[in-house]
Amino acid sequence: MTNYLYQQQNWQSQLSDLITDPQELLSLLQLSPEQLLSGAILASEQFKLRVPRAFVGKMKVADPFDPLLLQVLPHHLELEDHPEFVTDPLGEEQANQQPGVLHKYKSRFLLTLTGACAVHCRYCFRRHFPYQDNLPKNEDWLNIKQYIESQPDINEVILSGGDPLTLTNRRLQSWIERLESLPQIKFLRIHSRVPIVIPNRVDEALISILKNSRLRIILVVHSNHASELDDFTCRTLNTLVKHQITVLNQAVLLRGVNDSAQVLVDLSYRLFDAGVMPYYLHVLDKVKGAHHFDLMPQDIDLIYKEVLANLPGYLVPKLVREIAGEKNKTPLFGVSTA
């Protein structure tokens, strides 16, 4: 099916028809099964392949090094052990106050409503997160409400996951209305990769929910490469912007995917075409299974210095690392990234 036809499908249909078999993915891209080593099959068993067909439609056929493919295809290197790469690199177990609540920052906290994602990125820092023990049920709302009210500094809630935009509009609206009932909450941030991999998720019902909320809505999408942003995706993102919804992008610096200044410059300009502002460029979180995406600190510095030289300041994402236990992201340019 061409991407044009995917654009006619509703997002629920696309979400229920994900590619989960590595051999099917290779077949669609006209790549030989030999490029999928036996270890990669095992890697997929440990962290399952999930990728929407529309996103695969943006990949280059017969190119084993396509930057979109490398983000989702299981790799035997994921099975290697590296002592500094651990299952909980951000110390979220300590921040997990109660089901659904991750409180790491003074004025804001994360509400993890689902463990589901439309795509499994192989570098995901929550690929080992115990979602089943942490998903809030409707009856947990009173405890969440009491927790928020006991922390008067909190004025923003971040919907995270998993991916909150895999929820139905009805369920999403239900949680937003609960948060709207709390006077101290002024801002609602939604972190989601779904508008990039299934643009149709941004339907009229979702736009209505977001634009009519009393909360100031900030949608933070996740795109790592300009090839993810075809014209249809850009038009969809721009629709949100036209409804006064702030849309930002965060990317992760990944070996083999976007580890060049030109790729990052192209990404920033393409985001701007869609009305999206570059926000963060994350250094890789040291999560077990993602070592092969890591870059040397000196290479990171050189890449970012060139990005600074080639972009206007308003299009330069902030280079940051998240450090377990810190109350904010740590800016990295000009300091050691080790």
ABEGO torsion letter per residue (X at the ends): XBAAAAAABBAAAAAAABBABAAAAAAAAGBBAAABBAAAAAAAAABBBBBBAAAAAABBBGBAABAAAAAABBBAAAABBBAABBABAAGAAAABABBGBBBABAABBBBBABABBABBBAABAAAABBAAAABBBAAAAAAAAAAAAABAABABBBBBOEBAAABBAAAAAAAAAAAAABAABABBBBBBAAAAABAAABBAAAAAAAAABABBBBBBBBBABAAABBAAAAAAAAAAAAAGBBBBBBBBBBBGAAABAAAAAAAAAAAAAAGBBBABBBBBBBBBGAAAABBBAAAAAAAAAAAAAABBAAABBBBBBBBBGBABBBBABGBBAX
